[in-house]
């Protein structure tokens, strides 16, 4: 969506867009993350969701409207509450 011009289209609609890059979280490894019961890569998922919550929350704290694109559906569990928490 970014490569297709989402930022430019939002700007044309009057939004001030601050794109701070793609977050891939390569520094977080699942190499030694054995399952816990049915949970696969629980430590990796925890670290990524914490990083997303910090990033999204940081934007919300500045009064910005964070938009997350892509990723696993479980990321919304941390990005939405962090927006609420930091926007108070």
ABEGO torsion letter per residue (X at the ends): XAAAGAAAAAAAAGBBBBBAEBBAGAABBAABBBBBEABBGAAAAAAAAAAAAAAAAAAAAAGBBBBBBEEBAAAAAAAAAAAAAAAX
